[in-house]
C-alpha cells in the first residue's frame, strides 16, 4: 500500500450519466471482483460549500466500471495499482472425515478436526469426500468447513449443463 500511495493518480476520461465527459479524472487503482468484473477507483475534483462562507475544493471518489471510463491517448495505465481476484483455496489441500451414526447408515462429511465428527470417522481426500457426499442420504456437516467448501463443488458438477447464475 505504501508504494501505491506514493504513486500519483493516472489521468483518465470519465463519462458522466448525462453523457458529459471529464477529461482528466484521477484513476487511483483497479480491482477485480470475485465475479471477474473489474472496477476502478476514480476521483473527481469538485467544490463544496465551506463551513461559514465561501467554497472549498473537495474530491468526489467512487468505484466505476470500464463502461464509464475512456483512456486518454498516450497515457500509460500499466503502473496503476492492480489487485486481481484472490484465488479460491485449493480443495486438494483439505482433509475430510466420513462419519456414520451407525454401521451402514448415511455418511456425514466433516472437515478433518471437526469436533462434531465421531470417533469412527476415517480421513479421506477431497475426491473421496465428494463421492461420499453425492450418495443418497449423505450430508455435509454444517458445523465445519464441509458444507461451505464441498457443497458448491458438488452442485457445480451437477449443474455443468447450464451456466452458473
Ligand atoms: Zn463437521
Boltz pocket constraint, residues with backbone or C-beta under 6 A from the ligand:
constraints:
  - pocket:
      binder: B
      contacts: [[A, 109], [A, 110], [A, 111], [A, 114], [A, 115], [A, 116], [A, 117], [A, 141], [A, 142], [A, 143], [A, 144], [A, 145], [A, 146]]
      max_distance: 6.0
